[in-house]
């Protein structure tokens, strides 16, 4: 028997599940409703795969796809999607050509015990407002 069969040395990590994703989305939704903002909210796991999507009544149709793109961008680059937008606005326009990149403010990584476990993206209002909603949702695991 090889050493690996006897004692596998596999990494362990925290993962989002649907229950937690719904709690994150509920906090984000409450922030949007409190401000009367009609948005879509997307949550992706640590592989940038969609785990949960919610489009509030009255949110424009495109917001559903944009929120997913923002969340995937935040997860893939492990930082707020605003960082990508800022880089492009700062002259790094080549980033705009990267496939499946949505360099628009409104998504943030979701942290749990200092580890990125996913990301939340929001679309439907002004960029800073989208990010405000996303940040409220992401803060659920910080408490």
C-alpha positions as CSV (number, residue, x, y, z in Angstrom):
1,X,0.0,0.0,0.0
2,X,1.4,3.4,-1.0
3,X,1.8,6.2,1.5
4,X,-0.9,8.2,-0.1
5,X,-3.4,5.4,0.3
6,X,-2.7,5.1,4.0
7,X,-2.9,8.8,4.9
8,X,-4.1,11.2,2.2
9,X,-2.7,14.7,2.6
10,X,-5.7,16.5,1.2
11,X,-6.4,20.2,1.9
12,X,-9.5,21.0,3.8
13,X,-11.4,24.2,3.1
14,X,-14.7,26.0,3.9
15,X,-17.3,26.0,1.2
16,X,-20.5,28.0,0.6
17,X,-23.6,26.0,0.6
18,X,-27.1,27.0,-0.5
19,X,-28.3,27.8,3.0
20,X,-25.5,30.2,3.5
21,X,-25.8,31.7,0.0
22,X,-29.5,32.4,0.7
23,X,-28.6,34.1,4.0
24,X,-26.1,36.3,2.2
25,X,-28.6,37.1,-0.5
26,X,-31.3,37.9,2.1
27,X,-29.1,40.5,3.7
28,X,-28.2,42.0,0.4
29,X,-31.9,42.0,-0.6
30,X,-32.9,43.7,2.7
31,X,-30.3,46.5,1.9
32,X,-31.7,46.9,-1.6
33,X,-35.3,47.0,-0.4
34,X,-34.4,49.4,2.5
35,X,-33.2,51.8,-0.2
36,X,-35.9,51.0,-2.8
37,X,-33.3,49.7,-5.2
38,X,-34.3,47.1,-7.8
39,X,-31.4,44.8,-8.4
40,X,-30.2,41.4,-9.2
41,X,-28.0,39.5,-6.8
42,X,-25.7,36.7,-7.8
43,X,-23.6,34.5,-5.5
44,X,-20.8,32.3,-6.9
45,X,-18.7,29.6,-5.1
46,X,-14.9,29.5,-4.9
47,X,-14.8,28.1,-8.4
48,X,-16.8,31.1,-9.7
49,X,-19.8,28.9,-10.5
50,X,-23.2,30.3,-9.9
51,X,-24.7,29.1,-6.6
52,X,-27.6,31.5,-6.2
53,X,-29.3,34.2,-8.4
54,X,-32.1,36.5,-7.4
55,X,-33.7,39.3,-9.5
56,X,-35.9,41.6,-7.5
57,X,-39.2,42.7,-8.9
58,X,-38.6,45.6,-11.3
59,X,-34.9,45.0,-11.8
60,X,-33.9,45.3,-15.5
61,X,-33.4,42.0,-17.4
62,X,-29.7,42.6,-18.1
63,X,-29.0,43.0,-14.4
64,X,-29.3,39.2,-13.9
65,X,-26.4,38.5,-16.3
66,X,-24.3,41.5,-15.3
67,X,-24.5,40.5,-11.6
68,X,-23.2,37.1,-12.4
69,X,-20.4,38.5,-14.5
70,X,-19.4,40.8,-11.7
71,X,-19.4,38.0,-9.1
72,X,-17.3,35.7,-11.3
73,X,-14.8,38.5,-11.9
74,X,-14.5,39.3,-8.2
75,X,-14.0,35.6,-7.5
76,X,-11.5,34.9,-10.3
77,X,-9.4,37.9,-9.4
78,X,-9.9,37.5,-5.7
79,X,-10.8,41.2,-5.2
80,X,-13.6,43.6,-5.7
81,X,-14.7,44.0,-9.3
82,X,-14.0,47.7,-8.9
83,X,-10.3,47.0,-9.0
84,X,-10.6,45.7,-12.5
85,X,-12.7,48.7,-13.6
86,X,-10.1,51.0,-12.0
87,X,-7.3,49.2,-13.8
88,X,-9.0,49.7,-17.2
89,X,-9.9,53.3,-16.4
90,X,-6.3,53.8,-15.4
91,X,-5.0,52.8,-18.8
92,X,-4.7,49.0,-18.6
93,X,-7.3,48.6,-21.4
94,X,-6.0,45.2,-22.4
95,X,-7.9,43.8,-19.5
96,X,-11.2,44.6,-21.3
97,X,-10.3,41.9,-23.8
98,X,-10.1,39.1,-21.2
99,X,-12.9,36.5,-21.8
100,X,-15.6,36.3,-19.2
101,X,-14.4,39.4,-17.5
102,X,-17.0,42.0,-16.2
103,X,-14.9,44.8,-15.0
104,X,-17.7,46.8,-13.4
105,X,-18.0,47.9,-9.8
106,X,-20.6,46.0,-7.8
107,X,-19.0,42.7,-6.6
108,X,-16.9,41.7,-3.7
109,X,-15.3,38.5,-2.4
110,X,-17.0,36.6,0.4
111,X,-14.6,35.9,3.2
112,X,-14.9,33.3,6.0
113,X,-12.2,33.2,8.6
114,X,-9.8,35.1,6.3
115,X,-10.4,32.7,3.4
116,X,-12.3,33.6,0.2
117,X,-15.1,31.2,-0.2
118,X,-17.0,32.9,-3.0
119,X,-18.2,36.3,-4.2
120,X,-21.4,38.3,-4.5
121,X,-22.3,40.5,-7.4
122,X,-25.1,43.1,-7.7
123,X,-26.4,45.0,-10.6
124,X,-29.2,47.4,-11.2
125,X,-28.4,50.8,-9.6
126,X,-25.4,53.1,-9.5
127,X,-22.0,51.3,-9.2
128,X,-21.3,52.4,-5.7
129,X,-24.8,51.4,-4.7
130,X,-24.4,47.9,-6.2
131,X,-21.2,47.5,-4.2
132,X,-22.9,48.7,-1.0
133,X,-25.5,46.0,-1.4
134,X,-22.9,43.4,-2.2
135,X,-20.8,44.4,0.8
136,X,-23.8,44.1,3.2
137,X,-24.4,40.6,1.9
138,X,-20.8,39.6,2.1
139,X,-20.6,40.8,5.7
140,X,-23.0,38.1,6.8
141,X,-20.1,35.7,7.3
142,X,-18.0,38.2,9.2
143,X,-20.5,38.4,12.1
